[in-house]
Amino acid sequence: MSSEQEARTPGAPVTSWEAEIARVGIVEAGQVRLWRDAFRRLCVTVEGFATYLDLRAARVFPVSEVADYVSFLGLNDNEAVMIKDTCELDCESRRILEEELTRAYFVPKITHIYEIEDAHGAARWEVETDRGYRLFDLRDREDVRVIEGTRVLLQDADGNRYEVPDITALDERSRRLIDHEI
């Protein structure tokens, strides 16, 4: 990383994701080691540069998964490091990163929809997921997003996320219910 990259202004306007990548700069994954401190907090060492403590990992493009970019954020979500091609990480670093991303992006997959009913302006969804039965409320239809034609992402009133990987794989009744919401 150059001193110009270190001195960047967080939150500066960006016109595209390519411009953001260029602005931030990317560290080669082979130069990065992930580890946990005595308190099990995520730490990152960039070989020959710096060590960062108490970070959280975040996918740069969590919905579209345009590329395999991961950012490591510190206090107030300030970006410390960004890497691409996580497959270049050593085995232990990859394992730690996978743990962090799994925890951060826990998204149950909806396998069956029992009912969707209007409850005082919110839609109450009763569903079965790969993690068990769930009952949740969506504030409005903007909380239901269709991605890539048949993939649906939902965010409930409490901020929890759910996914229907492929609406065509749902049973007929579930498809009819979700069709009214998208």
N, CA, C and O of each residue as an XYZ file, in Angstrom:
728
protein
N       0.848     -1.184      0.000
C       0.000      0.000      0.000
C       0.887      1.239      0.000
O       1.906      1.283      0.690
N       0.503      2.219     -0.760
C       1.274      3.454     -0.802
C       0.749      4.420      0.235
O      -0.343      4.234      0.773
N       1.543      5.475      0.523
C       1.091      6.467      1.499
C      -0.138      7.201      0.978
O      -0.952      7.690      1.761
N      -0.274      7.279     -0.349
C      -1.463      7.900     -0.933
C      -2.709      7.095     -0.585
O      -3.752      7.669     -0.275
N      -2.603      5.762     -0.635
C      -3.737      4.913     -0.290
C      -4.054      5.008      1.196
O      -5.224      4.995      1.578
N      -3.027      5.105      2.043
C      -3.239      5.195      3.479
C      -3.954      6.480      3.861
O      -4.695      6.510      4.844
N      -3.738      7.545      3.089
C      -4.291      8.846      3.424
C      -5.641      9.114      2.766
O      -6.121     10.247      2.790
N      -6.260      8.091      2.179
C      -7.517      8.305      1.481
C      -8.618      8.756      2.437
O      -8.561      8.479      3.635
N      -9.598      9.438      1.911
C     -10.719      9.939      2.703
C     -11.846      8.921      2.682
O     -12.428      8.671      1.627
N     -12.170      8.316      3.847
C     -13.288      7.371      3.878
C     -14.588      8.060      3.493
O     -14.838      9.202      3.878
N     -15.415      7.350      2.726
C     -16.716      7.889      2.357
C     -16.694      8.813      1.152
O     -17.719      9.408      0.819
N     -15.530      8.951      0.479
C     -15.483      9.802     -0.713
C     -16.384      9.205     -1.790
O     -16.461      7.981     -1.901
N     -17.075     10.035     -2.594
C     -17.988      9.504     -3.604
C     -17.269      8.642     -4.637
O     -16.140      8.934     -5.033
N     -17.935      7.588     -5.062
C     -17.379      6.657     -6.034
C     -18.409      6.471     -7.129
O     -19.603      6.352     -6.856
N     -17.949      6.448     -8.363
C     -18.886      6.332     -9.474
C     -19.148      4.895     -9.889
O     -20.175      4.625    -10.513
N     -18.264      3.965     -9.568
C     -18.473      2.571     -9.932
C     -17.652      1.684     -9.018
O     -16.765      2.157     -8.308
N     -17.958      0.376     -9.040
C     -17.188     -0.522     -8.182
C     -15.746     -0.621     -8.647
O     -14.855     -0.843     -7.827
N     -15.491     -0.463     -9.945
C     -14.115     -0.493    -10.423
C     -13.325      0.678     -9.862
O     -12.164      0.531     -9.481
N     -13.964      1.845     -9.815
C     -13.303      3.031     -9.267
C     -13.011      2.838     -7.785
O     -11.962      3.262     -7.301
N     -13.921      2.208     -7.066
C     -13.705      1.952     -5.638
C     -12.522      1.016     -5.431
O     -11.699      1.241     -4.544
N     -12.435     -0.020     -6.235
C     -11.317     -0.961     -6.128
C     -10.003     -0.231     -6.395
O      -9.027     -0.415     -5.667
N      -9.982      0.590     -7.432
C      -8.767      1.334     -7.764
C      -8.396      2.308     -6.652
O      -7.218      2.492     -6.345
N      -9.403      2.926     -6.054
C      -9.162      3.915     -5.005
C      -8.588      3.257     -3.748
O      -7.656      3.782     -3.138
N      -9.136      2.133     -3.373
C      -8.723      1.477     -2.134
C      -7.385      0.783     -2.318
O      -6.519      0.857     -1.446
N      -7.215      0.119     -3.431
C      -6.011     -0.675     -3.627
C      -6.217     -2.045     -3.016
O      -6.930     -2.188     -2.022
N      -5.609     -3.027     -3.592
C      -5.792     -4.402     -3.152
C      -4.445     -4.980     -2.762
O      -3.444     -4.793     -3.453
N      -4.440     -5.681     -1.647
C      -3.242     -6.364     -1.192
C      -3.307     -7.791     -1.715
O      -4.364     -8.420     -1.667
N      -2.202     -8.303     -2.209
C      -2.161     -9.684     -2.683
C      -2.465    -10.616     -1.513
O      -1.874    -10.495     -0.440
N      -3.390    -11.542     -1.732
C      -3.806    -12.451     -0.651
C      -2.638    -13.264     -0.111
O      -2.628    -13.620      1.067
N      -1.660    -13.561     -0.948
C      -0.488    -14.317     -0.504
C       0.358    -13.570      0.511
O       1.177    -14.181      1.197
N       0.176    -12.256      0.620
C       0.919    -11.446      1.585
C       0.169    -11.272      2.906
O       0.655    -10.606      3.821
N      -1.018    -11.877      2.997
C      -1.896    -11.651      4.136
C      -2.005    -12.913      4.982
O      -2.142    -14.019      4.458
N      -1.943    -12.730      6.292
C      -2.158    -13.836      7.227
C      -3.242    -13.425      8.211
O      -3.158    -12.363      8.828
N      -4.260    -14.267      8.355
C      -5.327    -14.033      9.321
C      -5.069    -14.892     10.548
O      -4.599    -16.024     10.442
N      -5.382    -14.341     11.708
C      -5.198    -15.068     12.961
C      -6.125    -14.490     14.011
O      -6.731    -13.438     13.807
N      -6.233    -15.174     15.122
C      -7.068    -14.703     16.225
C      -6.184    -14.407     17.426
O      -5.227    -15.130     17.704
N      -6.519    -13.331     18.133
C      -5.762    -13.010     19.346
C      -6.309    -13.821     20.519
O      -7.169    -14.681     20.329
N      -5.822    -13.558     21.712
C      -6.224    -14.312     22.900
C      -7.715    -14.168     23.207
O      -8.284    -15.010     23.902
N      -8.351    -13.114     22.698
C      -9.777    -12.888     22.917
C     -10.624    -13.378     21.741
O     -11.818    -13.083     21.674
N     -10.007    -14.133     20.802
C     -10.662    -14.704     19.618
C     -11.101    -13.643     18.608
O     -11.968    -13.899     17.772
N     -10.504    -12.461     18.686
C     -10.817    -11.406     17.714
C     -10.009    -11.640     16.446
O      -8.891    -12.153     16.494
N     -10.592    -11.256     15.304
C      -9.919    -11.408     14.021
C      -8.805    -10.370     13.885
O      -9.014     -9.179     14.119
N      -7.624    -10.845     13.504
C      -6.477     -9.971     13.270
C      -5.892    -10.301     11.899
O      -5.977    -11.437     11.434
N      -5.297     -9.294     11.260
C      -4.730     -9.463      9.932
C      -3.328     -8.870      9.907
O      -3.110     -7.734     10.327
N      -2.382     -9.662      9.406
C      -1.022     -9.167      9.206
C      -0.748     -9.132      7.716
O      -0.909    -10.134      7.020
N      -0.327     -7.954      7.225
C       0.098     -7.809      5.836
C       1.617     -7.837      5.868
O       2.257     -6.944      6.424
N       2.184     -8.873      5.265
C       3.628     -9.106      5.287
C       4.416     -7.851      4.893
O       4.174     -7.262      3.839
N       5.344     -7.459      5.738
C       6.207     -6.318      5.456
C       5.519     -4.972      5.562
O       6.093     -3.953      5.176
N       4.287     -4.949      6.084
C       3.579     -3.670      6.142
C       3.012     -3.372      7.519
O       3.491     -2.461      8.194
N       2.001     -4.119      7.952
C       1.336     -3.780      9.213
C       0.533     -4.953      9.730
O       0.247     -5.905      9.004
N       0.176     -4.865     10.998
C      -0.744     -5.804     11.625
C      -1.932     -5.013     12.124
O      -1.775     -3.959     12.740
N      -3.126     -5.527     11.857
C      -4.372     -4.875     12.267
C      -5.089     -5.799     13.244
O      -5.186     -7.003     13.010
N      -5.587     -5.236     14.330
C      -6.254     -5.998     15.369
C      -7.739     -5.697     15.412
O      -8.169     -4.591     15.082
N      -8.520     -6.685     15.821
C      -9.954     -6.531     16.066
C     -10.699     -6.025     14.830
O     -11.311     -4.957     14.849
N     -10.636     -6.810     13.766
C     -11.297     -6.467     12.504
C     -12.519     -7.352     12.294
O     -12.735     -8.319     13.024
N     -13.311     -7.008     11.287
C     -14.366     -7.894     10.826
C     -14.238     -8.001      9.315
O     -13.870     -7.043      8.634
N     -14.550     -9.196      8.803
C     -14.464     -9.443      7.366
C     -15.810     -9.134      6.725
O     -16.861     -9.414      7.303
N     -15.773     -8.554      5.527
C     -17.000     -8.235      4.796
C     -16.773     -8.466      3.312
O     -15.764     -8.042      2.749
N     -17.725     -9.145      2.688
C     -17.668     -9.281      1.226
C     -17.907     -7.900      0.633
O     -18.773     -7.160      1.100
N     -17.149     -7.558     -0.381
C     -17.304     -6.246     -1.001
C     -18.581     -6.202     -1.831
O     -19.233     -5.160     -1.901
N     -18.946     -7.312     -2.456
C     -20.157     -7.391     -3.264
C     -20.998     -8.562     -2.767
O     -21.061     -9.585     -3.448
N     -21.649     -8.455     -1.603
C     -22.314     -9.609     -1.006
C     -23.520    -10.130     -1.773
O     -23.846    -11.312     -1.658
N     -24.181     -9.303     -2.537
C     -25.379     -9.758     -3.251
C     -25.012    -10.301     -4.621
O     -25.382    -11.424     -4.964
N     -24.294     -9.519     -5.402
C     -24.004     -9.933     -6.772
C     -22.821    -10.883     -6.861
O     -22.686    -11.616     -7.841
N     -21.967    -10.877     -5.851
C     -20.763    -11.695     -5.860
C     -20.006    -11.514     -7.174
O     -19.560    -12.483     -7.789
N     -19.866    -10.234     -7.600
C     -19.184     -9.905     -8.848
C     -17.772    -10.469     -8.864
O     -17.305    -10.955     -9.894
N     -17.110    -10.407     -7.753
C     -15.743    -10.909     -7.686
C     -15.465    -11.366     -6.266
O     -16.235    -11.087     -5.347
N     -14.379    -12.055     -6.101
C     -14.011    -12.620     -4.817
C     -13.217    -11.601     -4.000
O     -12.076    -11.861     -3.618
N     -13.816    -10.451     -3.736
C     -13.166     -9.404     -2.958
C     -13.643     -9.464     -1.511
O     -14.837     -9.612     -1.253
N     -12.715     -9.350     -0.573
C     -13.055     -9.300      0.844
C     -12.341     -8.108      1.447
O     -11.159     -7.873      1.198
N     -13.087     -7.363      2.247
C     -12.544     -6.200      2.928
C     -12.485     -6.503      4.417
O     -13.337     -7.216      4.946
N     -11.486     -5.966      5.083
C     -11.353     -6.110      6.529
C     -11.531     -4.734      7.141
O     -10.782     -3.799      6.860
N     -12.547     -4.641      7.987
C     -12.960     -3.357      8.537
C     -12.660     -3.274     10.025
O     -12.808     -4.244     10.768
N     -12.233     -2.082     10.435
C     -11.940     -1.843     11.838
C     -12.989     -0.966     12.478
O     -14.157     -0.977     12.087
N     -12.558     -0.210     13.462
C     -13.424      0.694     14.203
C     -14.181      1.619     13.257
O     -13.601      2.153     12.312
N     -15.465      1.809     13.507
C     -16.333      2.658     12.673
C     -16.358      2.222     11.214
O     -16.587      3.040     10.323
N     -16.126      0.945     10.969
C     -16.136      0.370      9.618
C     -15.106      0.996      8.686
O     -15.305      1.020      7.471
N     -14.016      1.497      9.236
C     -12.930      2.000      8.399
C     -12.181      0.814      7.809
O     -11.819     -0.125      8.518
N     -11.955      0.873      6.511
C     -11.306     -0.226      5.815
C      -9.816     -0.247      6.104
O      -9.128      0.761      5.944
N      -9.321     -1.406      6.533
C      -7.897     -1.562      6.808
C      -7.195     -2.233      5.630
O      -6.121     -1.804      5.208
N      -7.819     -3.295      5.102
C      -7.198     -4.099      4.053
C      -8.289     -4.642      3.144
O      -9.391     -4.942      3.602
N      -7.985     -4.769      1.854
C      -8.878     -5.452      0.920
C      -8.045     -6.460      0.141
O      -6.924     -6.169     -0.278
N      -8.614     -7.662     -0.049
C      -7.924     -8.678     -0.841
C      -8.863     -9.240     -1.896
O     -10.085     -9.142     -1.781
N      -8.273     -9.826     -2.918
C      -8.997    -10.539     -3.959
C      -8.382    -11.932     -4.034
O      -7.241    -12.137     -3.619
N      -9.129    -12.872     -4.557
C      -8.634    -14.235     -4.729
C      -8.235    -14.860     -3.398
O      -7.065    -15.153     -3.154
N      -9.227    -15.056     -2.550
C      -8.974    -15.606     -1.223
C      -8.377    -17.005     -1.284
O      -7.840    -17.492     -0.289
N      -8.463    -17.654     -2.440
C      -7.862    -18.983     -2.573
C      -6.340    -18.928     -2.436
O      -5.700    -19.959     -2.228
N      -5.757    -17.733     -2.552
C      -4.312    -17.579     -2.395
C      -3.886    -17.458     -0.937
O      -2.690    -17.431     -0.646
N      -4.848    -17.384     -0.013
C      -4.519    -17.361      1.409
C      -3.984    -18.725      1.833
O      -4.316    -19.743      1.226
N      -3.148    -18.744      2.887
C      -2.708    -20.028      3.423
C      -3.917    -20.743      4.040
O      -4.939    -20.111      4.307
N      -3.803    -22.048      4.264
C      -4.937    -22.867      4.715
C      -5.570    -22.347      5.996
O      -6.794    -22.244      6.070
N      -4.778    -22.018      6.999
C      -5.314    -21.548      8.268
C      -6.037    -20.211      8.097
O      -7.095    -20.004      8.691
N      -5.484    -19.310      7.297
C      -6.133    -18.015      7.043
C      -7.455    -18.209      6.317
O      -8.442    -17.548      6.638
N      -7.482    -19.115      5.337
C      -8.731    -19.409      4.609
C      -9.787    -19.962      5.554
O     -10.956    -19.586      5.465
N      -9.386    -20.858      6.462
C     -10.323    -21.431      7.425
C     -10.913    -20.342      8.327
O     -12.121    -20.315      8.563
N     -10.077    -19.464      8.819
C     -10.538    -18.371      9.687
C     -11.462    -17.441      8.913
O     -12.498    -17.024      9.431
N     -11.096    -17.112      7.674
C     -11.933    -16.233      6.860
C     -13.296    -16.872      6.615
O     -14.322    -16.199      6.721
N     -13.316    -18.149      6.292
C     -14.590    -18.839      6.050
C     -15.466    -18.810      7.296
O     -16.675    -18.605      7.190
N     -14.882    -19.011      8.471
C     -15.638    -18.913      9.731
C     -16.260    -17.528      9.885
O     -17.436    -17.396     10.224
N     -15.458    -16.504      9.634
C     -15.919    -15.121      9.786
C     -17.046    -14.801      8.812
O     -18.052    -14.207      9.200
N     -16.884    -15.192      7.551
C     -17.901    -14.888      6.549
C     -19.178    -15.691      6.779
O     -20.279    -15.190      6.551
N     -19.034    -16.918      7.224
C     -20.218    -17.730      7.520
C     -21.019    -17.089      8.642
O     -22.247    -17.029      8.573
N     -20.340    -16.614      9.666
C     -21.024    -15.956     10.781
C     -21.649    -14.633     10.330
O     -22.778    -14.317     10.707
N     -20.926    -13.875      9.536
C     -21.420    -12.553      9.099
C     -22.565    -12.655      8.106
O     -23.447    -11.797      8.089
N     -22.561    -13.693      7.280
C     -23.557    -13.801      6.220
C     -24.458    -15.013      6.411
O     -24.783    -15.713      5.452
N     -24.854    -15.253      7.641
C     -25.789    -16.333      7.933
C     -27.118    -15.977      7.273
O     -27.785    -15.026      7.680
N     -27.498    -16.744      6.256
C     -28.726    -16.479      5.516
C     -29.467    -17.801      5.317
O     -29.115    -18.579      4.431
N     -30.500    -18.064      6.142
C     -31.268    -19.290      5.946
C     -31.926    -19.313      4.571
O     -32.379    -18.284      4.069
N     -31.972    -20.490      3.975
C     -32.576    -20.680      2.656
C     -34.013    -21.170      2.841
O     -34.250    -22.184      3.498
N     -34.959    -20.449      2.262
C     -36.370    -20.814      2.359
C     -36.642    -21.984      1.419
O     -36.357    -21.923      0.223
N     -37.205    -23.061      1.995
C     -37.495    -24.263      1.214
C     -38.997    -24.463      0.992
O     -39.402    -25.179      0.076
N     -39.823    -23.826      1.836
C     -41.276    -23.950      1.711
C     -41.925    -22.724      2.354
O     -41.476    -22.257      3.400
N     -42.971    -22.211      1.733
C     -43.721    -21.088      2.293
C     -45.092    -21.617      2.702
O     -45.867    -22.079      1.865
N     -45.380    -21.543      4.007
C     -46.668    -22.007      4.515
C     -47.747    -20.956      4.299
O     -48.861    -21.261      3.872
N     -47.388    -19.696      4.606
C     -48.386    -18.627      4.533
C     -47.689    -17.284      4.460
O     -46.617    -17.095      5.036
N     -48.308    -16.348      3.743
C     -47.910    -14.939      3.759
C     -49.204    -14.172      3.954
O     -50.100    -14.232      3.112
N     -49.304    -13.455      5.056
C     -50.547    -12.722      5.324
C     -50.244    -11.290      5.722
O     -49.187    -10.985      6.275
N     -51.200    -10.420      5.426
C     -51.071     -9.013      5.778
C     -51.359     -8.857      7.270
O     -52.392     -9.305      7.766
N     -50.432     -8.218      7.972
C     -50.593     -8.009      9.415
C     -50.314     -6.544      9.724
O     -49.177     -6.167     10.009
N     -51.355     -5.723      9.668
C     -51.248     -4.297      9.990
C     -50.202     -3.579      9.131
O     -49.361     -2.846      9.651
N     -50.260     -3.791      7.839
C     -49.367     -3.102      6.913
C     -48.068     -3.827      6.644
O     -47.334     -3.459      5.727
N     -47.770     -4.846      7.419
C     -46.563     -5.642      7.186
C     -46.996     -7.022      6.687
O     -48.108     -7.471      6.968
N     -46.131     -7.673      5.961
C     -46.417     -9.028      5.499
C     -45.781    -10.005      6.475
O     -44.569     -9.969      6.690
N     -46.588    -10.876      7.065
C     -46.090    -11.897      7.988
C     -45.849    -13.173      7.186
O     -46.776    -13.740      6.608
N     -44.595    -13.616      7.159
C     -44.201    -14.813      6.427
C     -44.033    -15.971      7.405
O     -43.373    -15.834      8.436
N     -44.629    -17.098      7.075
C     -44.454    -18.330      7.825
C     -43.798    -19.317      6.864
O     -44.401    -19.726      5.871
N     -42.558    -19.695      7.169
C     -41.764    -20.468      6.211
C     -41.005    -21.604      6.885
O     -40.853    -21.644      8.106
N     -40.538    -22.518      6.055
C     -39.581    -23.545      6.467
C     -38.274    -23.192      5.773
O     -38.272    -22.851      4.590
N     -37.164    -23.272      6.499
C     -35.852    -22.993      5.920
C     -34.943    -24.194      6.142
O     -35.315    -25.158      6.811
N     -33.759    -24.119      5.575
C     -32.774    -25.170      5.815
C     -32.296    -25.154      7.265
O     -31.560    -26.051      7.677
N     -32.703    -24.147      8.048
C     -32.361    -24.040      9.474
C     -33.585    -24.199     10.367
O     -33.522    -23.935     11.568
N     -34.700    -24.633      9.779
C     -35.904    -24.857     10.567
C     -37.003    -23.851     10.273
O     -36.879    -22.990      9.402
N     -38.092    -23.991     11.038
C     -39.280    -23.142     10.898
C     -38.971    -21.704     11.307
O     -38.246    -21.471     12.274
N     -39.530    -20.729     10.557
C     -39.368    -19.315     10.884
C     -40.677    -18.585     10.644
O     -41.436    -18.912      9.732
N     -40.924    -17.592     11.479
C     -42.053    -16.681     11.335
C     -41.468    -15.282     11.445
O     -40.846    -14.950     12.454
N     -41.662    -14.446     10.409
C     -41.074    -13.108     10.430
C     -41.954    -12.146      9.659
O     -42.814    -12.556      8.878
N     -41.728    -10.851      9.888
C     -42.488     -9.788      9.227
C     -41.591     -9.011      8.280
O     -40.432     -8.730      8.585
N     -42.152     -8.666      7.118
C     -41.496     -7.752      6.184
C     -42.292     -6.457      6.193
O     -43.521     -6.478      6.127
N     -41.593     -5.330      6.275
C     -42.274     -4.038      6.344
C     -42.994     -3.685      5.057
O     -44.143     -3.243      5.081
N     -42.317     -3.879      3.930
C     -42.942     -3.578      2.641
C     -42.290     -4.400      1.545
O     -41.342     -5.145      1.793
N     -42.801     -4.259      0.340
C     -42.316     -5.080     -0.780
C     -40.876     -4.763     -1.178
O     -40.229     -5.560     -1.857
N     -40.381     -3.618     -0.765
C     -38.981     -3.286     -1.062
C     -38.016     -4.190     -0.310
O     -36.831     -4.246     -0.640
N     -38.517     -4.905      0.706
C     -37.682     -5.839      1.459
C     -37.549     -7.182      0.752
O     -36.876     -8.085      1.250
N     -38.187     -7.316     -0.403
C     -38.098     -8.520     -1.230
C     -37.401     -8.111     -2.518
O     -37.911     -7.278     -3.267
N     -36.231     -8.701     -2.778
C     -35.469     -8.341     -3.975
C     -35.229     -9.571     -4.835
O     -34.749    -10.599     -4.359
N     -35.575     -9.443     -6.114
C     -35.312    -10.519     -7.071
C     -33.938    -10.272     -7.668
O     -33.649     -9.185     -8.167
N     -33.098    -11.294     -7.611
C     -31.729    -11.216     -8.127
C     -31.592    -12.292     -9.192
O     -31.965    -13.442     -8.959
N     -31.074    -11.943    -10.336
C     -30.784    -12.911    -11.397
C     -32.007    -13.722    -11.811
O     -31.877    -14.902    -12.135
N     -33.174    -13.123    -11.807
C     -34.366    -13.772    -12.335
C     -35.113    -14.693    -11.400
O     -36.312    -14.502    -11.196
N     -34.454    -15.690    -10.820
C     -35.167    -16.658     -9.979
C     -34.678    -16.690     -8.531
O     -35.244    -17.410     -7.709
N     -33.658    -15.937     -8.214
C     -33.134    -15.879     -6.844
C     -33.789    -14.706     -6.120
O     -33.869    -13.606     -6.667
N     -34.256    -14.935     -4.896
C     -34.940    -13.890     -4.143
C     -34.262    -13.715     -2.788
O     -34.000    -14.693     -2.087
N     -33.982    -12.471     -2.426
C     -33.437    -12.127     -1.118
C     -34.482    -11.329     -0.358
O     -35.141    -10.455     -0.920
N     -34.628    -11.637      0.929
C     -35.593    -10.943      1.783
C     -34.873    -10.425      3.021
O     -33.911    -11.029      3.495
N     -35.352     -9.303      3.535
C     -34.836     -8.797      4.806
C     -36.023     -8.474      5.692
O     -36.870     -7.654      5.337
N     -36.081     -9.127      6.854
C     -37.232     -8.930      7.727
C     -37.121     -7.635      8.529
O     -36.120     -6.924      8.449
N     -38.155     -7.347      9.295
C     -38.228     -6.096     10.055
C     -37.114     -5.969     11.090
O     -36.797     -4.862     11.525
N     -36.517     -7.093     11.488
C     -35.418     -7.076     12.463
C     -34.045     -7.069     11.803
O     -33.028     -7.105     12.496
N     -34.003     -7.022     10.464
C     -32.727     -6.989      9.755
C     -32.174     -8.358      9.387
O     -31.108     -8.441      8.775
N     -32.874     -9.439      9.746
C     -32.427    -10.781      9.375
C     -32.673    -11.014      7.891
O     -33.659    -10.544      7.324
N     -31.755    -11.749      7.277
C     -31.868    -12.006      5.846
C     -32.244    -13.455      5.581
O     -31.891    -14.358      6.340
N     -32.968    -13.653      4.487
C     -33.390    -14.975      4.036
C     -33.200    -15.025      2.534
O     -33.170    -13.992      1.866
N     -33.071    -16.232      2.008
C     -32.872    -16.387      0.566
C     -33.732    -17.523      0.036
O     -33.893    -18.561      0.679
N     -34.280    -17.299     -1.153
C     -34.864    -18.368     -1.950
C     -33.906    -18.508     -3.133
O     -33.942    -17.690     -4.051
N     -33.051    -19.533     -3.123
C     -32.036    -19.646     -4.178
C     -32.619    -19.744     -5.584
O     -32.034    -19.239     -6.542
N     -33.791    -20.406     -5.703
C     -34.411    -20.576     -7.013
C     -35.912    -20.778     -6.800
O     -36.342    -21.841     -6.353
N     -36.705    -19.751     -7.122
C     -38.151    -19.860     -6.860
C     -38.786    -20.987     -7.675
O     -39.822    -21.518     -7.277
N     -38.194    -21.356     -8.792
C     -38.771    -22.439     -9.590
C     -38.611    -23.797     -8.903
O     -39.295    -24.752     -9.271
N     -37.725    -23.898     -7.918
C     -37.538    -25.152     -7.184
C     -38.545    -25.306     -6.043
O     -38.637    -26.379     -5.445
N     -39.300    -24.252     -5.736
C     -40.321    -24.334     -4.688
C     -41.527    -25.125     -5.186
O     -41.745    -25.248     -6.392
N     -42.308    -25.660     -4.246
C     -43.548    -26.339     -4.625
C     -44.523    -25.303     -5.192
O     -44.334    -24.102     -5.003
N     -45.558    -25.770     -5.882
C     -46.490    -24.880     -6.598
C     -47.146    -23.849     -5.681
O     -47.218    -22.671     -6.034
N     -47.624    -24.272     -4.514
C     -48.290    -23.340     -3.596
C     -47.315    -22.266     -3.106
O     -47.682    -21.093     -3.041
N     -46.093    -22.641     -2.763
C     -45.082    -21.674     -2.329
C     -44.793    -20.669     -3.435
O     -44.658    -19.474     -3.171
N     -44.696    -21.151     -4.682
C     -44.446    -20.240     -5.821
C     -45.593    -19.255     -5.985
O     -45.365    -18.069     -6.224
N     -46.828    -19.739     -5.858
C     -47.981    -18.831     -5.980
C     -47.946    -17.748     -4.898
O     -48.218    -16.581     -5.175
N     -47.613    -18.136     -3.676
C     -47.561    -17.168     -2.574
C     -46.478    -16.114     -2.816
O     -46.719    -14.920     -2.637
N     -45.297    -16.554     -3.218
C     -44.209    -15.595     -3.397
C     -44.425    -14.727     -4.635
O     -44.001    -13.572     -4.666
N     -45.085    -15.279     -5.656
C     -45.365    -14.493     -6.868
C     -46.183    -13.244     -6.560
O     -46.020    -12.221     -7.225
N     -47.056    -13.314     -5.566
C     -47.864    -12.145     -5.175
C     -47.030    -11.067     -4.488
O     -47.454     -9.914     -4.406
N     -45.852    -11.431     -3.997
C     -45.021    -10.493     -3.233
C     -43.901     -9.868     -4.059
O     -43.293     -8.885     -3.634
N     -43.627    -10.425     -5.230
C     -42.506     -9.886     -6.026
C     -42.985     -9.162     -7.273
O     -42.170     -8.655     -8.044
